[in-house]
């Protein structure tokens, strides 16, 4: 009898539990039937019974409670993380200490380097990554080491960007994407990121073997806090937890988005890989590369391809080896794709840490706080990156612009021309190839048009494109905000977007003078053709000049002789001009007074050596001699001397360059059937300063004298004639 009672006790407990569970829906229905509370005014449809209205009302109450529970769960997750961090701090502290701070969290030592890995390929991705980098630098208090898994294009752009940005305590490393393509190119991928969207899988193999942990970020995330706060979470990973991820905030991996939707296997809602903590040491120990490959091969037999690139494979691995994952609080990757429910993971936008624009539509996604997110993103997009060069105090391995400071300090500040001398030493932050660039083929006589401009000359671009069909290298002097205006302007122009052979190189504005020769040198450095035509943005080439020059180059033996081919320059005072289609038409317009030789009335010395009288009747190229202040627009080989960067703003920037070509023994040859026409525009800010400031003119004269003396030292006796120039 006693044994029967013992057996009945657990059955009795189960029966009671079932009765309680079963009573809940009964009580709920009774509550809905009996309760006579006022209904929501929204549901006044007379066709609905009182019971149905109460059920609808109760459903809304349950939804609100569910949302509150989700937010509470997120808060509990954060509190759990805080307690784990406190425990880690306690364990790491001196066990012999008499007193310990209960609420202590382990701080990242101020000089500990935080490692960040980013996959970046192509021109467009480099623009995205700059916004990401700005958000990281804005909040950071630690040295950083960025590791870029990149193609040749992104490496060229980012190397130049970081070299000229010159941010303190920031290192960069590059790892060629081509070296890891064999590891992942066999995987069929339907995601728009292509093969590059799979490369994060290879990071434990690709990154240095002595590197133990890394934060991995997509290019489309924006930080809203110090990245050291994320780095600290490595301290709470235990056992074989080697991957820190935020849960996916859409129903993608639940397979309910549409009929016959077959996602890859995942643990629950799965995880998003836009932000990852990777314990590289642990992953290497467990054979990560072989682990994910075997699982991917098995799943591909039935699923045939991945839809979300590396994310599908990460989730398939975690599904089978859930011990690998550490669940990051959702604020570390708030996902704004089209189907996410990110609003359910936080209560206040101030709680958020990282915003992830993981939709192809980016800023057009729908979210009740999307305006806040968009404004935060646009703030970093247009933020002046020069302000992020601040020092990190107390760390010895600074990589700031100390050398530049030493050079500048050599110039006495009481020198009247100190501003000119100091700005000559500025290294302007430079973003090469801001838009897509591709030259299909380059001939041995090919020539690139070299230009520079500021925002007030932007309207000339479309006309230049229509007059010159060949490659163009343009340096654009702009602020971060103006660069975004240029991007919108270019993307709205069918003429500009149809051209892929134009290299747009953004030089970010800094200082008080227009660095005209620095801009020219940046453009020249990216010329890929054997020859280049050095012009200015406010000159329109004659129609067909590109093809004409390609024929003239071999005829004038430019490949074997030091020659500069002079393209005669003209001007008009009319904003609307019927552009001449031939030399005959141009001569007719000269005779009628519609056109003039360039600057004949204000600066005749600049171009009179071209000998326009002879050009009128010339049918073959002819040689002219250099003369004082000669500054023609010329076609030259790519390997000529660069422009002297001491000349800023207005005055002597081209004259000095032509003078050095003459010192090197270049012959100036005028082309008989070529011309360019200067279009009228408002005076530049720098020419206005030149005209209004006696100090400006005085300093320009001093710089001219110094340049002439430097030229005579460099080229010896043959350059002595320049010393007599006033």
C-alpha positions as CSV (number, residue, x, y, z in Angstrom):
1,X,0.0,0.0,0.0
2,X,2.9,2.3,0.9
3,X,4.5,1.6,-2.5
4,X,1.3,2.5,-4.3
5,X,1.1,5.8,-2.4
6,X,4.7,6.6,-3.4
7,X,3.9,5.9,-7.1
8,X,0.7,8.0,-6.8
9,X,2.5,11.1,-5.5
10,X,4.4,12.1,-8.7
11,X,1.3,11.3,-10.7
12,X,-0.7,13.5,-8.4
13,X,1.8,16.4,-8.9
14,X,1.6,16.0,-12.7
15,X,-2.2,15.9,-12.6
16,X,-2.3,19.1,-10.5
17,X,0.1,20.8,-12.9
18,X,-2.1,19.8,-15.9
19,X,-5.2,21.2,-14.1
20,X,-3.5,24.5,-13.5
21,X,-2.2,24.8,-17.0
22,X,-5.7,23.9,-18.4
23,X,-7.4,26.4,-16.1
24,X,-5.5,29.3,-17.6
25,X,-7.3,29.6,-21.0
26,X,-10.6,28.8,-19.2
27,X,-10.1,31.7,-16.8
28,X,-9.0,33.9,-19.7
29,X,-12.2,33.2,-21.6
30,X,-14.3,33.8,-18.4
31,X,-12.5,37.1,-17.9
32,X,-13.3,38.2,-21.4
33,X,-16.9,37.2,-21.1
34,X,-17.6,38.8,-17.7
35,X,-15.4,41.9,-17.8
36,X,-17.4,44.9,-18.9
37,X,-14.5,47.4,-19.2
38,X,-14.7,50.1,-21.8
39,X,-13.5,49.0,-25.2
40,X,-10.9,50.7,-27.3
41,X,-12.6,53.3,-29.5
42,X,-10.9,51.8,-32.6
43,X,-13.1,48.7,-32.5
44,X,-16.6,49.9,-32.8
45,X,-17.7,47.7,-35.6
46,X,-21.3,46.7,-34.8
47,X,-21.0,43.5,-36.8
48,X,-18.6,42.2,-34.1
49,X,-20.0,40.7,-30.9
50,X,-19.0,41.9,-27.5
51,X,-17.0,38.7,-27.0
52,X,-15.1,39.2,-30.3
53,X,-14.3,42.8,-29.4
54,X,-13.0,41.8,-26.0
55,X,-10.8,39.1,-27.6
56,X,-9.3,41.7,-30.0
57,X,-8.7,44.1,-27.1
58,X,-7.1,41.3,-25.1
59,X,-4.8,40.4,-28.0
60,X,-3.5,43.9,-28.1
61,X,-2.9,43.8,-24.4
62,X,-1.0,40.5,-24.8
63,X,1.1,42.0,-27.7
64,X,2.1,45.0,-25.5
65,X,3.0,42.6,-22.7
66,X,5.0,40.5,-25.1
67,X,6.9,43.6,-26.3
68,X,7.6,44.6,-22.7
69,X,8.8,41.1,-21.9
70,X,11.2,41.3,-24.9
71,X,12.6,44.6,-23.6
72,X,12.9,43.2,-20.1
73,X,14.7,40.2,-21.5
74,X,17.2,42.5,-23.3
75,X,17.7,44.5,-20.0
76,X,18.2,41.2,-18.1
77,X,20.8,40.2,-20.7
78,X,22.6,43.4,-20.3
79,X,22.5,43.0,-16.5
80,X,23.8,39.5,-16.8
81,X,26.7,40.8,-19.0
82,X,27.4,43.5,-16.4
83,X,27.6,40.9,-13.6
84,X,29.8,38.6,-15.7
85,X,32.1,41.6,-16.3
86,X,32.2,42.4,-12.6
87,X,33.0,38.8,-11.9
88,X,35.8,38.9,-14.4
89,X,37.2,42.0,-12.8
90,X,37.0,40.4,-9.4
91,X,38.8,37.3,-10.6
92,X,41.5,39.4,-12.3
93,X,42.1,41.6,-9.3
94,X,44.7,40.8,-6.6
95,X,43.2,38.1,-4.5
96,X,45.2,39.3,-1.5
97,X,43.6,42.8,-1.6
98,X,41.6,43.5,1.6
99,X,38.8,45.4,-0.1
100,X,37.3,44.8,-3.6
101,X,34.9,47.0,-5.5
102,X,31.7,45.0,-6.0
103,X,30.6,47.0,-9.0
104,X,33.9,47.0,-10.8
105,X,34.1,46.2,-14.5
106,X,37.3,45.3,-16.2
107,X,38.6,48.4,-18.1
108,X,40.7,47.9,-21.2
109,X,44.1,49.3,-20.4
110,X,44.5,52.6,-22.1
111,X,47.4,51.5,-24.2
112,X,46.1,48.1,-25.2
113,X,45.7,47.8,-28.9
114,X,42.2,46.9,-30.1
115,X,42.2,44.8,-33.3
116,X,39.4,45.3,-35.9
117,X,39.0,43.3,-39.1
118,X,37.0,44.5,-42.1
119,X,36.5,43.0,-45.5
120,X,36.6,45.8,-48.0
121,X,36.7,45.6,-51.8
122,X,36.0,48.0,-54.6
123,X,35.5,51.8,-54.9
124,X,32.1,52.0,-53.3
125,X,33.0,50.0,-50.2
126,X,35.9,52.3,-49.4
127,X,33.4,55.2,-49.1
128,X,31.3,53.1,-46.7
129,X,34.3,52.1,-44.6
130,X,35.4,55.7,-44.1
131,X,32.1,56.5,-42.4
132,X,32.5,53.4,-40.2
133,X,36.1,54.4,-39.3
134,X,35.0,57.9,-38.4
135,X,32.5,56.6,-35.9
136,X,35.1,54.3,-34.4
137,X,37.7,57.1,-34.1
138,X,35.1,59.5,-32.7
139,X,34.5,57.5,-29.5
140,X,37.7,55.5,-29.1
141,X,40.3,56.0,-26.3
142,X,42.6,53.2,-27.2
143,X,45.2,52.5,-29.9
144,X,43.6,50.7,-32.9
145,X,44.9,48.3,-35.5
146,X,42.7,47.9,-38.6
147,X,43.1,44.7,-40.6
148,X,41.7,44.9,-44.1
149,X,41.0,41.9,-46.2
150,X,40.9,43.8,-49.5
151,X,41.3,43.7,-53.2
152,X,44.0,45.8,-55.0
153,X,41.6,48.8,-55.5
154,X,40.6,49.1,-51.9
155,X,44.2,48.7,-50.7
156,X,45.5,51.5,-53.0
157,X,42.7,53.8,-51.8
158,X,42.9,53.0,-48.1
159,X,46.7,53.1,-47.9
160,X,46.7,56.6,-49.3
161,X,43.8,57.6,-47.1
162,X,45.4,56.5,-43.8
163,X,48.9,57.7,-44.9
164,X,47.5,61.2,-45.4
165,X,45.0,61.1,-42.5
166,X,47.9,60.5,-40.1
167,X,45.8,59.6,-37.1
168,X,47.6,59.1,-33.8
169,X,47.8,55.5,-32.6
170,X,46.3,53.9,-35.6
171,X,47.9,51.1,-37.5
172,X,46.7,49.3,-40.6
173,X,47.4,46.0,-42.2
174,X,46.3,44.6,-45.6
175,X,45.7,41.0,-46.6
176,X,45.1,40.2,-50.3
177,X,41.6,38.9,-51.0
178,X,43.0,36.9,-53.9
179,X,45.0,34.7,-51.5
180,X,41.8,33.4,-49.8
181,X,39.5,33.2,-52.8
182,X,40.4,29.5,-53.3
183,X,39.0,28.7,-49.8
184,X,35.6,30.1,-50.5
185,X,35.1,30.6,-54.3
186,X,33.7,27.1,-54.6
187,X,30.6,28.1,-52.6
188,X,27.6,29.2,-54.7
189,X,26.4,32.5,-53.3
190,X,23.2,34.4,-54.2
191,X,24.0,37.4,-52.0
192,X,24.9,40.7,-53.6
193,X,28.3,40.8,-51.8
194,X,29.6,38.0,-54.0
195,X,32.7,36.2,-53.1
196,X,33.8,38.9,-50.7
197,X,30.7,38.2,-48.5
198,X,32.3,34.9,-47.6
199,X,35.7,36.0,-46.7
200,X,35.1,36.5,-42.9
201,X,35.1,32.7,-42.7
202,X,38.8,32.7,-43.5
203,X,39.9,35.2,-40.9
204,X,41.4,32.7,-38.4
205,X,43.6,31.5,-41.2
206,X,44.3,34.8,-42.8
207,X,45.2,37.0,-39.8
208,X,48.6,36.7,-38.1
209,X,49.1,33.5,-36.1
210,X,50.1,35.5,-33.0
211,X,46.9,37.5,-33.0
212,X,44.5,36.0,-30.5
213,X,41.3,38.0,-30.8
214,X,39.6,40.4,-33.2
215,X,36.4,42.4,-33.6
216,X,34.9,41.9,-37.1
217,X,32.7,44.6,-38.6
218,X,30.8,45.0,-41.8
219,X,31.3,48.2,-43.7
220,X,27.7,49.2,-43.2
221,X,27.7,49.6,-39.5
222,X,28.0,52.8,-37.4
223,X,29.3,52.8,-33.8
224,X,27.5,54.8,-31.1
225,X,30.0,54.1,-28.3
226,X,33.6,53.4,-27.6
227,X,34.7,50.2,-29.3
228,X,36.6,49.2,-26.1
229,X,33.2,48.5,-24.5
230,X,32.8,45.7,-27.1
231,X,36.4,44.6,-26.7
232,X,35.8,44.1,-22.9
233,X,33.3,41.3,-23.6
234,X,36.1,39.0,-24.6
235,X,36.8,38.7,-20.9
236,X,33.5,36.8,-20.2
237,X,33.9,34.2,-22.9
238,X,34.2,30.8,-21.2
239,X,35.1,27.3,-22.2
240,X,35.1,26.9,-26.0
241,X,33.0,30.0,-26.6
242,X,34.9,31.5,-29.6
243,X,32.3,33.5,-31.5
244,X,30.3,36.4,-30.1
245,X,27.2,37.3,-32.1
246,X,23.9,39.1,-31.8
247,X,20.7,37.2,-32.5
248,X,19.2,37.8,-35.9
249,X,16.4,40.3,-35.6
250,X,14.2,39.0,-38.5
251,X,12.3,35.8,-39.0
252,X,14.5,34.8,-41.9
253,X,15.9,31.6,-40.3
254,X,12.4,30.6,-39.0
255,X,11.4,30.0,-42.6
256,X,8.1,31.9,-42.4
257,X,8.7,34.9,-44.6
258,X,7.1,33.4,-47.7
259,X,5.8,30.1,-49.1
260,X,8.5,27.5,-49.7
261,X,11.1,29.6,-48.0
262,X,14.0,27.2,-47.1
263,X,16.7,29.0,-45.1
264,X,19.9,27.4,-43.9
265,X,19.7,25.6,-40.5
266,X,20.1,27.9,-37.5
267,X,19.8,27.9,-33.7
268,X,16.4,29.5,-33.1
269,X,16.2,32.8,-34.9
270,X,19.9,32.4,-35.9
271,X,22.6,35.1,-35.6
272,X,23.7,38.1,-37.6
273,X,27.3,38.4,-38.6
274,X,27.6,42.1,-39.1
275,X,29.4,42.3,-35.8
276,X,31.5,39.4,-34.6
277,X,33.8,38.7,-31.7
278,X,36.3,36.1,-32.8
279,X,38.6,34.2,-30.4
280,X,41.1,33.3,-33.1
281,X,43.3,31.2,-30.9
282,X,40.3,29.0,-29.9
283,X,39.1,28.7,-33.5
284,X,42.5,27.6,-34.7
285,X,42.7,25.0,-31.9
286,X,39.3,23.4,-32.8
287,X,40.2,23.3,-36.6
288,X,37.7,26.0,-37.7
289,X,38.6,25.9,-41.4
290,X,37.9,22.2,-41.7
291,X,34.8,22.4,-39.4
292,X,32.9,25.0,-41.4
293,X,33.9,23.5,-44.8
294,X,32.5,20.0,-43.9
295,X,29.2,21.5,-42.7
296,X,28.9,23.8,-45.7
297,X,29.6,20.9,-48.1
298,X,26.9,18.8,-46.5
299,X,24.2,21.5,-46.5
300,X,25.0,22.6,-50.1
301,X,24.0,19.1,-51.2
302,X,20.4,20.0,-50.6
303,X,20.3,23.8,-50.4
304,X,22.5,24.3,-53.4
305,X,23.7,27.8,-52.5
306,X,23.9,30.4,-49.7
307,X,21.5,33.3,-49.6
308,X,23.1,35.4,-46.9
309,X,26.8,34.7,-47.6
310,X,29.0,33.9,-44.6
311,X,26.0,34.3,-42.2
312,X,24.4,31.1,-43.5
313,X,27.5,29.0,-42.9
314,X,28.2,30.6,-39.4
315,X,24.7,29.6,-38.4
316,X,24.9,26.1,-39.7
317,X,28.1,25.6,-37.7
318,X,26.5,27.0,-34.5
319,X,23.4,24.8,-35.0
320,X,25.7,21.8,-34.7
321,X,28.1,23.2,-32.2
322,X,26.2,25.6,-30.0
323,X,28.9,25.7,-27.4
324,X,30.9,28.0,-29.8
325,X,28.6,31.0,-29.5
326,X,28.3,33.7,-26.9
327,X,25.1,35.7,-27.3
328,X,25.9,39.4,-27.4
329,X,23.2,41.8,-26.2
330,X,21.2,43.0,-29.1
331,X,22.3,46.6,-28.7
332,X,25.6,45.6,-30.2
333,X,24.0,45.0,-33.6
334,X,20.7,46.7,-34.1
335,X,19.7,45.5,-37.6
336,X,17.8,47.7,-40.0
337,X,17.0,45.4,-42.8
338,X,13.5,45.3,-44.4
339,X,12.2,42.4,-42.3
340,X,13.8,43.0,-38.9
341,X,12.0,43.6,-35.7
342,X,14.9,45.6,-34.1
343,X,12.5,47.9,-32.2
344,X,11.7,45.0,-29.8
345,X,15.3,44.7,-28.6
346,X,15.7,48.1,-26.9
347,X,13.6,50.5,-24.8
348,X,15.6,53.7,-25.5
349,X,17.7,54.7,-28.5
350,X,20.3,55.9,-26.1
351,X,20.9,52.2,-25.2
352,X,22.2,51.4,-28.6
353,X,25.8,50.6,-29.3
354,X,26.1,49.7,-33.0
355,X,23.6,50.4,-35.9
356,X,23.7,48.0,-38.8
357,X,22.3,49.2,-42.1
358,X,22.1,45.7,-43.5
359,X,19.5,46.3,-46.1
360,X,20.2,47.0,-49.8
361,X,17.9,50.0,-49.4
362,X,20.1,51.3,-46.5
363,X,18.7,54.6,-45.3
364,X,15.3,54.0,-46.8
365,X,14.4,51.2,-44.3
366,X,11.3,51.6,-42.0
367,X,11.7,51.9,-38.3
368,X,10.1,54.2,-35.7
369,X,13.5,55.6,-34.8
370,X,14.9,55.7,-38.4
371,X,15.2,59.5,-38.4
372,X,17.4,59.3,-35.3
373,X,19.5,56.5,-36.9
374,X,19.7,58.4,-40.2
375,X,20.8,61.6,-38.6
376,X,23.5,59.8,-36.6
377,X,24.8,58.2,-39.8
378,X,24.7,61.4,-41.8
379,X,26.6,63.2,-38.9
380,X,29.5,60.8,-39.4
381,X,29.2,60.8,-43.1
382,X,29.8,64.6,-43.3
383,X,32.0,64.9,-40.1
384,X,35.3,66.7,-40.7
385,X,37.8,63.8,-40.4
386,X,40.7,66.2,-39.7
387,X,39.2,66.7,-36.2
388,X,39.8,63.0,-35.4
389,X,43.6,63.4,-35.5
390,X,43.7,64.1,-31.7
391,X,46.5,62.5,-29.6
392,X,46.0,59.7,-27.1
393,X,48.0,60.7,-24.1
394,X,50.2,58.3,-22.2
395,X,51.0,55.8,-24.9
396,X,54.5,55.8,-26.3
397,X,54.1,54.4,-29.8
398,X,52.4,57.5,-31.3
399,X,52.2,57.7,-35.0
400,X,51.0,61.3,-35.2
401,X,52.3,64.0,-37.4
402,X,55.4,64.8,-35.3
403,X,57.7,65.2,-38.3
404,X,55.3,67.7,-39.9
405,X,55.3,69.7,-36.6
406,X,59.1,69.8,-36.5
407,X,59.3,71.1,-40.1
408,X,56.7,73.7,-39.5
409,X,58.3,74.9,-36.2
410,X,61.6,75.5,-38.1
411,X,59.9,78.5,-39.6
412,X,59.8,81.5,-37.3
413,X,56.2,82.4,-36.4
414,X,57.1,86.1,-36.6
415,X,57.9,85.7,-40.3
416,X,55.3,87.7,-42.3
417,X,55.0,84.7,-44.7
418,X,54.7,82.0,-41.9
419,X,51.2,81.0,-43.1
420,X,52.4,80.3,-46.6
421,X,55.5,78.3,-45.5
422,X,53.6,76.3,-42.9
423,X,50.8,75.3,-45.3
424,X,53.3,74.1,-47.8
425,X,54.0,71.3,-45.3
426,X,50.4,70.2,-44.9
427,X,49.6,66.7,-45.9
428,X,46.0,66.8,-46.9
429,X,43.8,63.8,-46.2
430,X,43.2,62.2,-49.6
431,X,40.6,59.7,-50.9
432,X,41.6,58.3,-54.3
433,X,39.1,57.0,-56.8
434,X,36.0,58.2,-55.0
435,X,33.8,56.8,-57.7
436,X,34.1,53.7,-59.8
437,X,37.1,53.8,-62.2
438,X,37.9,51.4,-65.0
439,X,40.0,51.9,-68.1
440,X,39.5,49.1,-70.6
441,X,42.6,49.5,-72.6
442,X,45.6,51.9,-72.9
443,X,47.4,52.5,-76.1
444,X,51.1,53.4,-76.3
445,X,50.1,57.0,-77.3
446,X,47.3,57.4,-74.9
447,X,46.8,60.7,-73.0
448,X,45.0,61.6,-69.8
449,X,43.5,65.0,-69.1
450,X,44.7,66.3,-65.7
451,X,42.5,68.8,-63.8
452,X,41.8,70.1,-60.3
453,X,38.8,72.0,-59.0
454,X,36.9,73.2,-55.9
455,X,33.2,73.1,-55.3
456,X,32.5,76.4,-57.1
457,X,33.7,74.9,-60.4
458,X,31.7,71.7,-60.1
459,X,29.2,72.8,-62.8
460,X,32.1,72.5,-65.4
461,X,32.4,68.8,-65.1
462,X,29.6,67.7,-67.4
463,X,30.8,70.0,-70.3
464,X,34.4,68.7,-69.9
465,X,33.0,65.1,-70.2
466,X,31.3,66.0,-73.4
467,X,34.4,67.6,-74.9
468,X,37.0,65.0,-73.9
469,X,36.2,61.3,-74.3
470,X,39.5,60.0,-73.1
471,X,40.8,59.3,-69.5
472,X,40.6,62.1,-67.0
473,X,42.4,62.5,-63.6
474,X,40.7,65.1,-61.4
475,X,41.6,66.2,-57.9
476,X,38.7,67.8,-56.1
477,X,39.3,70.1,-53.1
478,X,36.3,69.7,-50.7
479,X,35.2,69.3,-47.2
480,X,33.6,66.1,-46.0
481,X,30.1,67.6,-46.4
482,X,30.9,68.9,-49.9
483,X,32.2,65.5,-51.0
484,X,28.7,64.1,-50.2
485,X,27.2,66.9,-52.3
486,X,29.5,66.0,-55.1
487,X,28.5,62.3,-54.8
488,X,24.8,63.2,-55.1
489,X,25.6,65.5,-58.0
490,X,27.5,62.9,-59.9
491,X,25.0,60.1,-59.2
492,X,22.3,62.4,-60.6
493,X,24.2,63.0,-63.8
494,X,23.8,60.5,-66.6
495,X,26.8,62.1,-68.4
496,X,29.1,61.6,-65.4
497,X,27.8,58.1,-64.4
498,X,28.2,56.8,-67.9
499,X,31.9,57.5,-67.8
500,X,34.1,55.0,-66.0
501,X,37.5,56.3,-67.2
502,X,37.5,59.4,-64.9
503,X,39.4,59.1,-61.7
504,X,37.9,61.4,-59.1
505,X,40.3,62.0,-56.2
506,X,39.0,63.9,-53.1
507,X,41.5,66.0,-51.3
508,X,39.9,67.2,-48.1
509,X,40.0,70.8,-47.3
510,X,42.4,72.1,-44.6
511,X,44.1,75.4,-44.1
512,X,43.3,78.8,-45.5
513,X,44.9,78.6,-49.0
514,X,43.9,76.6,-52.1
515,X,46.7,74.0,-52.5
516,X,46.6,74.1,-56.3
517,X,49.9,72.4,-57.0
518,X,49.3,69.7,-54.3
519,X,46.0,68.9,-56.2
520,X,47.7,68.8,-59.5
521,X,50.4,66.4,-58.1
522,X,47.7,64.1,-56.7
523,X,46.0,63.9,-60.1
524,X,49.3,63.3,-61.8
525,X,50.2,60.5,-59.4
526,X,47.2,58.5,-60.6
527,X,47.7,59.0,-64.4
528,X,47.9,55.5,-66.0
529,X,48.6,56.5,-69.6
530,X,52.1,57.3,-71.0
531,X,51.2,61.0,-71.6
532,X,49.0,63.7,-70.0
533,X,47.5,67.0,-70.9
534,X,48.0,69.5,-68.1
535,X,45.0,71.8,-68.2
536,X,42.5,73.6,-65.8
537,X,38.8,72.9,-65.1
538,X,37.6,76.2,-66.7
539,X,39.0,75.4,-70.1
540,X,36.9,73.4,-72.7
541,X,39.0,71.4,-75.1
542,X,38.1,71.6,-78.8
543,X,35.9,68.7,-80.0
544,X,38.1,65.8,-81.0
545,X,41.2,67.0,-79.1
546,X,41.8,63.6,-77.5
547,X,42.1,61.8,-80.8
548,X,44.1,64.6,-82.3
549,X,46.7,64.4,-79.5
550,X,47.0,60.7,-79.8
551,X,48.0,61.2,-83.4
552,X,50.3,64.2,-82.7
553,X,52.3,62.4,-80.0
554,X,54.1,59.9,-82.3
555,X,54.4,62.5,-85.0
556,X,56.3,64.9,-82.6
557,X,58.5,62.1,-81.2
558,X,57.4,62.7,-77.7
559,X,58.5,59.3,-76.6
560,X,62.1,59.9,-77.4
561,X,62.6,63.6,-77.0
562,X,62.1,66.1,-74.1
563,X,59.2,68.0,-75.6
564,X,56.1,69.8,-74.2
565,X,53.3,70.1,-76.8
566,X,51.6,73.5,-76.4
567,X,47.9,73.7,-76.9
568,X,47.0,77.3,-77.6
569,X,44.6,78.9,-75.2
570,X,41.7,81.3,-76.0
571,X,38.9,82.9,-74.0
572,X,35.4,84.3,-74.3
573,X,33.5,86.8,-72.2
574,X,30.2,85.2,-73.1
575,X,28.6,82.7,-70.8
576,X,26.7,81.2,-73.8
577,X,29.0,80.4,-76.7
578,X,28.5,78.6,-79.9
579,X,31.6,76.5,-79.5
580,X,33.8,76.5,-82.7
581,X,33.9,73.1,-84.4
582,X,37.2,73.8,-86.2
583,X,40.2,76.1,-86.4
584,X,38.6,78.0,-89.3
585,X,35.5,78.8,-87.1
586,X,37.7,79.8,-84.2
587,X,39.7,82.3,-86.4
588,X,36.5,83.8,-87.7
589,X,35.3,84.3,-84.1
590,X,38.7,85.9,-83.3
591,X,38.2,88.3,-86.1
592,X,34.7,89.2,-85.0
593,X,35.7,89.7,-81.4
594,X,33.8,86.8,-80.0
595,X,37.0,85.1,-78.9
596,X,40.4,86.5,-77.7
597,X,43.8,85.0,-77.0
598,X,43.9,84.0,-73.4
599,X,44.5,86.9,-70.9
600,X,45.7,89.2,-73.7
601,X,44.3,92.2,-71.8
602,X,45.5,91.4,-68.2
603,X,48.5,89.0,-68.5
604,X,49.8,89.0,-72.1
605,X,53.2,87.6,-70.9
606,X,51.6,84.3,-69.9
607,X,50.9,83.1,-73.4
608,X,52.4,85.5,-76.0
609,X,55.4,83.1,-76.5
610,X,52.9,80.8,-78.2
611,X,53.1,83.2,-81.1
612,X,49.4,83.4,-82.1
613,X,50.2,85.3,-85.3
614,X,52.2,82.4,-86.5
615,X,49.6,79.9,-85.3
616,X,46.9,81.4,-87.5
617,X,48.6,80.2,-90.6
618,X,50.6,77.2,-89.3
619,X,49.9,73.8,-90.7
620,X,52.7,72.0,-89.0
621,X,54.1,72.0,-85.4
622,X,56.6,74.8,-84.6
623,X,59.0,75.4,-81.8
624,X,58.9,78.5,-79.5
625,X,61.4,79.6,-76.9
626,X,60.7,79.9,-73.2
627,X,60.3,83.5,-72.0
628,X,59.6,85.2,-68.7
629,X,56.3,84.2,-67.1
630,X,55.4,81.8,-69.9
631,X,52.7,79.4,-68.6
632,X,51.1,77.4,-71.5
633,X,48.9,74.3,-71.2
634,X,51.0,71.4,-72.4
635,X,51.0,67.7,-73.3
636,X,54.0,65.9,-71.7
637,X,55.2,62.5,-70.8
638,X,54.1,61.1,-67.4
639,X,57.6,61.2,-65.9
640,X,58.1,65.0,-65.7
641,X,58.9,66.9,-62.5
642,X,56.0,67.5,-60.2
643,X,54.6,71.0,-59.5
644,X,56.3,73.0,-56.6
645,X,53.9,72.9,-53.7
646,X,55.2,76.1,-52.1
647,X,52.9,78.0,-54.5
648,X,49.4,78.1,-53.0
649,X,46.3,79.9,-54.2
650,X,46.8,82.4,-57.0
651,X,50.1,83.2,-58.7
652,X,53.2,81.5,-60.2
653,X,51.9,77.9,-59.7
654,X,52.1,77.1,-63.5
655,X,54.9,79.6,-64.3
656,X,57.3,77.8,-61.8
657,X,56.5,74.4,-63.4
658,X,57.1,75.6,-67.0
659,X,60.4,77.2,-65.8
660,X,61.6,73.9,-64.4
661,X,60.7,72.1,-67.6
662,X,62.8,74.7,-69.4
663,X,65.6,74.1,-66.9
664,X,65.5,70.4,-67.7
665,X,65.9,71.2,-71.4
666,X,62.3,70.7,-72.6
667,X,61.5,72.0,-76.1
668,X,58.2,73.8,-76.4
669,X,56.3,72.8,-79.6
670,X,53.0,74.5,-80.6
671,X,50.4,72.3,-82.1
672,X,48.8,74.0,-85.2
673,X,45.3,72.5,-85.1
674,X,44.6,72.3,-81.4
675,X,43.0,74.7,-79.1
676,X,41.2,75.2,-75.7
677,X,38.8,77.9,-74.7
678,X,38.5,79.5,-71.2
679,X,34.9,79.9,-70.1
680,X,33.9,82.9,-67.9
681,X,33.2,82.5,-64.2
682,X,33.2,84.5,-61.0
683,X,36.7,85.2,-59.6
684,X,38.1,82.7,-57.2
685,X,38.5,83.5,-53.5
686,X,42.3,83.3,-53.9
687,X,42.6,85.8,-56.7
688,X,40.5,88.2,-54.7
689,X,42.9,87.8,-51.8
690,X,45.8,88.4,-54.1
691,X,44.3,91.6,-55.4
692,X,43.3,92.9,-52.0
693,X,46.2,91.9,-49.8
694,X,49.6,93.6,-50.2
695,X,51.1,90.9,-47.8
696,X,49.8,88.2,-50.2
697,X,51.7,89.8,-53.1
698,X,54.8,90.4,-51.0
699,X,55.0,86.8,-49.9
700,X,54.4,85.5,-53.4
701,X,57.4,87.6,-54.5
702,X,59.6,86.2,-51.7
703,X,58.5,82.6,-52.6
704,X,59.4,83.3,-56.3
705,X,62.9,84.4,-55.3
706,X,63.4,81.3,-53.1
707,X,62.2,79.0,-55.9
708,X,64.6,80.6,-58.4
709,X,67.5,80.2,-56.1
710,X,66.6,76.6,-55.4
711,X,66.3,76.0,-59.2
712,X,69.8,77.4,-59.8
713,X,71.2,75.2,-57.1
714,X,69.5,72.1,-58.5
715,X,70.4,72.7,-62.2
716,X,73.6,74.6,-61.9
717,X,75.0,77.1,-64.5
718,X,72.2,76.6,-67.0
719,X,69.7,77.8,-64.5
720,X,71.5,81.0,-63.6
721,X,69.3,83.0,-66.0
722,X,66.3,82.5,-63.7
723,X,68.0,84.5,-60.9
724,X,67.6,87.7,-62.9
725,X,63.8,87.3,-63.0
726,X,62.0,89.9,-60.9
